[in-house]
């Protein structure tokens, strides 16, 4: 759906999330827990490490 649609990912999520439904409850829980920040930090850490490994492997 994401590949075929011209809508932004956030809009697609809104389109399939029933108000006051189970997915909405889960998303609210994620938001309240700071999940986005955790994911952002994890992605940054893995990207930084991949760059470090790339430099190390490039020296061989």
Secondary structure, DSSP 8 states (H G I E B T S, - for coil): -TTT--S-HHHHHHHH--TTSHHHHHHHHHHHTTHHHHHHHHHHHHHHHHHHHHHHHHT-
